[in-house]
Amino acid sequence: MFEPETMLLREAIGETIRDLRLNEDRTLRQVSSAAQVSLGYLSEIERGQKEASSEVIASIAAALGMTVGELMTEVATRLMAYESDQLVALPLQWAA
């Protein structure tokens, strides 16, 4: 059976944070300092290598000038776009 590739939540969060940071022309150092998160840890989050806690996500969101809800909406949009490209036909028993 074919299993479509899945984007992990930590990858979607990391990519979204990186894109938002770069759109503001800010460095890792600037955002890590504002969020009070180590430079290395923020880099690992952006690369999808570390799972950030809700507290760290809140700090990063604030450093980017947004709420957690706004950040997570951006993450959800990224996931939905990725998943829509991965859609395959459902088996007949699951079709509506």
C-alpha positions, 0 to 999 in steps of 0.5 A: 500500500502506498503511504504518502510522505508526511511533513512532521509538525516540528518541520512545519513549525521550523520552516514557518519560523525560518520563513517569517524571520527571513521575511523580516530580514532578521538574523538567527542571532537577533531572533534568538536574543529577543526570544531568549533562546540559544542560537543553536537551539533556534537553528535546530528548531528551524531545521526541524531537528528539535521539538520546541515546547509551547513556552519556547514557541510562545517566546519565538512568536513574540520575538517575531511580533506575533501571537502563538495563534498567528504563528500556528495559523501560519504553520497550519496553512503550510501543513495543509498546502503540503498535504494537498499536494500529497493527496491520493485517491481514497479507497471506495469504502472511505469515499463520501 
